[in-house]
Amino acid sequence: MTQKVAVLGTGKIGEALLSGMIRAGWDPADLLVTARRPERAKELQERHGVTPVTNAEAAKNADTLILTVKPQDMGTLLDELAPHVPTDRLVISGAAGIPTSFFEERLTQGTPVVRVMTNTPALVDEAMSVISAGSHATAEHLAHAEEIFGAVGKTLRVPESQQDACTALSGSGPAYFFYLVEAMTDAGILLGLPRDKAHDLIVQSAIGAAVMLRDSGEHPVKLRENVTSPAGTTINAIRELENHGVRAALIAALEAARDRSRELASGNS
């Protein structure tokens, strides 16, 4: 782990990535950061021992550049970086919706670009990071991206054509579960439970269900059927979910998230 890595526009996800890399064995001396506010850069330096630099200095001195600014700010950042990025730099984009071609057109011809969609569980080392290669990225570049993002969770390689769907499923996915827990907590209060007890019941049930899905190898239909006894409480609840079109609503929601990812790629902010 002797290569220098720079995280540009270091917000919460960028900082989670830095801290995960350090826990995984990266030397903080090999990690560079940029931030819009000087006080934020100083905070990162004091907390993690990393080196604050300008965007131009990052491009000149790091072997890998991880761009974590918002999609609408990416064009401006690339305009600043382009004169300083040689073709041997690996550029990793963490911006939703923006294709690798967007970067390749603005950087020196031949610059390798890898697109990564991670999610907020990176903050607790349980991220799902989806990785795709641009036209100049090699298997070695993909492996390096996996090494970096593997520090904060699981990684999966997909063709770039599937990135918008992955953004809808896993990039935005944690919000759907938070929304569901919020709704179930309100239901628990309606049924007479204190909020804290309803919250604890639901969160632990969610953790247990997720572990079963991950470790059992069973299809979710089978796991659901194991809970659903004839004429019991669960089947009555499932019936109401179906009557209210919850399955159809989820499909429509994911399609809307995918479509928004495509809009971001086309420059519609």
C-alpha positions as CSV (number, residue, x, y, z in Angstrom):
1,M,0.0,0.0,0.0
2,T,2.6,2.5,-1.1
3,Q,0.6,4.4,-3.6
4,K,-0.7,7.8,-2.7
5,V,-4.5,8.3,-2.8
6,A,-6.3,11.6,-2.8
7,V,-9.9,12.1,-1.9
8,L,-11.3,15.3,-3.4
9,G,-14.3,17.0,-1.9
10,T,-14.1,15.1,1.4
11,G,-17.6,14.9,2.9
12,K,-19.1,12.2,5.1
13,I,-18.6,9.4,2.6
14,G,-15.1,10.5,1.7
15,E,-14.1,10.7,5.4
16,A,-15.7,7.2,6.0
17,L,-13.6,5.9,3.1
18,L,-10.4,7.5,4.5
19,S,-11.0,6.1,8.0
20,G,-11.8,2.6,6.6
21,M,-8.6,2.7,4.5
22,I,-6.5,3.6,7.6
23,R,-8.1,0.7,9.6
24,A,-7.3,-1.6,6.7
25,G,-3.6,-0.7,6.9
26,W,-3.1,2.3,4.7
27,D,-0.5,4.8,6.0
28,P,-2.2,8.2,6.6
29,A,1.0,9.7,5.2
30,D,-0.1,8.3,1.8
31,L,-3.6,9.8,2.0
32,L,-4.3,13.3,0.7
33,V,-7.5,15.3,1.1
34,T,-9.1,18.3,-0.4
35,A,-12.0,20.2,1.1
36,R,-13.9,23.4,0.1
37,R,-13.4,24.9,3.6
38,P,-9.9,25.3,5.1
39,E,-11.3,24.5,8.6
40,R,-12.7,21.2,7.2
41,A,-9.4,20.2,5.8
42,K,-7.7,21.0,9.1
43,E,-10.3,18.9,10.9
44,L,-9.5,15.9,8.7
45,Q,-5.8,16.4,9.2
46,E,-6.2,16.5,13.0
47,R,-8.6,13.6,13.2
48,H,-6.9,11.1,10.8
49,G,-3.4,12.4,10.2
50,V,-3.9,12.8,6.5
51,T,-2.4,15.7,4.4
52,P,-4.6,18.5,3.2
53,V,-3.7,19.8,-0.3
54,T,-5.3,21.8,-3.1
55,N,-7.0,20.0,-6.0
56,A,-4.1,20.8,-8.3
57,E,-1.6,19.4,-5.8
58,A,-3.7,16.3,-5.4
59,A,-3.7,15.7,-9.2
60,K,0.1,16.2,-9.4
61,N,1.1,14.1,-6.4
62,A,-1.4,11.3,-6.0
63,D,-1.5,8.0,-7.9
64,T,-5.2,7.7,-7.5
65,L,-7.8,10.5,-7.4
66,I,-11.2,9.8,-5.8
67,L,-13.7,12.4,-6.8
68,T,-16.5,12.7,-4.2
69,V,-18.1,16.1,-5.0
70,K,-21.7,16.4,-5.9
71,P,-22.7,15.6,-9.5
72,Q,-23.6,19.2,-10.3
73,D,-20.1,20.3,-9.2
74,M,-18.1,17.7,-11.1
75,G,-17.7,19.7,-14.3
76,T,-16.1,22.6,-12.5
77,L,-13.8,20.3,-10.6
78,L,-12.7,18.6,-13.8
79,D,-12.0,21.9,-15.4
80,E,-9.7,22.7,-12.5
81,L,-8.0,19.3,-12.6
82,A,-7.6,18.7,-16.3
83,P,-4.4,20.6,-16.8
84,H,-2.7,18.7,-14.0
85,V,-3.8,15.0,-14.5
86,P,-1.4,12.9,-16.5
87,T,-2.6,9.7,-18.2
88,D,-1.0,7.4,-15.6
89,R,-3.4,8.7,-12.9
90,L,-6.4,6.5,-12.0
91,V,-9.5,8.6,-11.6
92,I,-12.3,7.1,-9.5
93,S,-15.7,8.9,-9.6
94,G,-18.2,8.5,-6.8
95,A,-20.8,10.8,-8.4
96,A,-24.3,9.4,-9.0
97,G,-25.4,9.3,-12.6
98,I,-22.3,10.6,-14.3
99,P,-20.8,8.2,-16.9
100,T,-17.1,7.6,-17.3
101,S,-17.3,9.1,-20.8
102,F,-18.0,12.5,-19.1
103,F,-14.5,12.3,-17.4
104,E,-12.7,10.8,-20.4
105,E,-13.9,13.7,-22.6
106,R,-12.5,16.3,-20.2
107,L,-9.2,14.7,-19.2
108,T,-6.2,13.8,-21.2
109,Q,-6.8,11.1,-23.8
110,G,-6.2,7.6,-22.3
111,T,-6.8,8.5,-18.7
112,P,-8.2,5.5,-16.9
113,V,-11.5,6.2,-15.1
114,V,-13.5,3.8,-12.8
115,R,-17.0,4.6,-11.7
116,V,-18.1,3.6,-8.2
117,M,-21.5,3.9,-6.6
118,T,-21.2,3.3,-2.8
119,N,-23.8,4.1,-0.1
120,T,-24.0,5.5,3.4
121,P,-23.4,2.3,5.3
122,A,-19.8,3.0,4.5
123,L,-20.0,5.0,7.7
124,V,-20.2,1.6,9.6
125,D,-18.1,-0.5,7.2
126,E,-21.1,-2.1,5.7
127,A,-21.2,-0.4,2.3
128,M,-22.3,-1.9,-1.0
129,S,-20.0,-0.4,-3.6
130,V,-20.7,-1.1,-7.3
131,I,-17.7,-0.7,-9.6
132,S,-17.5,-0.3,-13.4
133,A,-14.6,0.3,-15.8
134,G,-14.3,3.2,-18.2
135,S,-12.9,2.5,-21.7
136,H,-9.2,2.9,-20.6
137,A,-9.4,1.2,-17.2
138,T,-7.8,-2.2,-16.9
139,A,-8.4,-5.2,-14.6
140,E,-5.6,-3.9,-12.4
141,H,-7.4,-0.5,-12.0
142,L,-10.6,-2.3,-11.1
143,A,-8.7,-4.4,-8.5
144,H,-7.2,-1.3,-7.0
145,A,-10.7,0.3,-6.7
146,E,-11.9,-2.8,-5.0
147,E,-9.0,-2.7,-2.6
148,I,-9.9,0.8,-1.6
149,F,-13.7,0.5,-1.3
150,G,-13.4,-3.0,0.2
151,A,-12.1,-1.2,3.3
152,V,-15.7,0.0,4.0
153,G,-17.8,-3.0,2.9
154,K,-18.5,-5.2,0.0
155,T,-17.8,-4.5,-3.7
156,L,-19.4,-5.8,-6.9
157,R,-18.3,-5.3,-10.5
158,V,-21.0,-4.6,-13.1
159,P,-21.1,-3.3,-16.6
160,E,-21.5,0.5,-16.6
161,S,-24.8,0.1,-18.4
162,Q,-26.2,-1.3,-15.1
163,Q,-24.9,1.5,-12.9
164,D,-28.2,3.5,-12.9
165,A,-30.1,0.4,-11.8
166,C,-27.6,-0.2,-9.1
167,T,-27.8,3.4,-7.9
168,A,-31.6,2.9,-7.6
169,L,-31.2,-0.3,-5.6
170,S,-28.2,0.1,-3.4
171,G,-27.1,3.7,-3.7
172,S,-30.5,5.0,-2.6
173,G,-31.4,1.7,-0.9
174,P,-30.6,2.6,2.7
175,A,-33.1,5.4,2.6
176,Y,-35.9,3.0,1.6
177,F,-35.2,0.9,4.7
178,F,-35.0,3.9,6.9
179,Y,-38.4,5.0,5.5
180,L,-39.9,1.6,6.2
181,V,-38.6,1.6,9.8
182,E,-40.0,5.0,10.3
183,A,-43.4,3.9,9.1
184,M,-43.3,0.7,11.2
185,T,-42.3,2.7,14.2
186,D,-45.3,4.9,13.7
187,A,-47.5,1.8,13.4
188,G,-46.1,0.5,16.7
189,I,-47.0,3.7,18.4
190,L,-50.5,3.5,17.0
191,L,-50.7,0.0,18.4
192,G,-49.9,1.3,21.9
193,L,-46.1,0.8,22.2
194,P,-43.7,3.6,23.3
195,R,-41.5,4.9,20.5
196,D,-38.2,3.6,21.9
197,K,-39.6,0.1,22.4
198,A,-41.1,0.0,18.9
199,H,-37.8,1.2,17.5
200,D,-35.8,-1.5,19.2
201,L,-38.2,-4.2,18.1
202,I,-38.1,-3.2,14.5
203,V,-34.4,-2.5,14.2
204,Q,-33.4,-5.8,15.7
205,S,-35.9,-7.6,13.5
206,A,-34.4,-5.9,10.5
207,I,-30.9,-6.9,11.5
208,G,-31.9,-10.5,12.1
209,A,-33.8,-10.6,8.8
210,A,-30.8,-9.1,6.9
211,V,-28.4,-11.7,8.4
212,M,-30.8,-14.5,7.5
213,L,-31.0,-13.2,3.9
214,R,-27.2,-13.0,3.7
215,D,-26.2,-16.2,5.4
216,S,-29.0,-18.8,4.9
217,G,-28.8,-19.0,1.1
218,E,-32.6,-19.2,1.0
219,H,-34.8,-17.2,-1.4
220,P,-36.6,-14.4,0.3
221,V,-40.0,-16.0,-0.6
222,K,-39.0,-19.1,1.3
223,L,-37.9,-17.1,4.3
224,R,-41.2,-15.2,4.3
225,E,-43.2,-18.4,4.0
226,N,-41.4,-19.7,7.0
227,V,-43.0,-16.9,9.0
228,T,-46.4,-17.0,7.4
229,S,-48.6,-19.7,9.0
230,P,-52.1,-20.4,7.6
231,A,-54.7,-18.0,8.9
232,G,-52.1,-16.3,11.1
233,T,-51.2,-12.7,11.8
234,T,-48.5,-12.4,9.1
235,I,-50.6,-13.5,6.2
236,N,-53.2,-10.9,7.2
237,A,-50.5,-8.2,7.2
238,I,-49.2,-9.4,3.8
239,R,-52.7,-9.3,2.4
240,E,-53.0,-5.6,3.4
241,L,-49.6,-4.8,1.9
242,E,-50.7,-6.3,-1.4
243,N,-54.1,-4.6,-1.2
244,H,-52.4,-1.3,-0.9
245,G,-50.0,-1.9,-3.8
246,V,-46.8,-1.8,-1.7
247,R,-45.0,-4.1,-4.2
248,A,-46.0,-2.0,-7.2
249,A,-45.1,1.2,-5.3
250,L,-41.6,-0.1,-4.6
251,I,-41.1,-1.0,-8.3
252,A,-42.3,2.4,-9.4
253,A,-40.0,4.1,-6.8
254,L,-36.9,2.2,-8.0
255,E,-37.8,3.1,-11.6
256,A,-38.1,6.7,-10.6
257,A,-34.6,6.6,-8.9
258,R,-33.1,5.0,-12.0
259,D,-34.6,7.6,-14.2
260,R,-33.3,10.4,-12.0
261,S,-29.8,8.9,-12.2
262,R,-30.1,9.0,-16.0
263,E,-31.3,12.7,-15.8
264,L,-28.2,13.5,-13.8
265,A,-26.0,11.9,-16.5
266,S,-27.6,14.1,-19.1
267,G,-26.9,17.3,-17.1
268,N,-30.3,18.0,-15.7
269,S,-29.7,19.2,-12.2
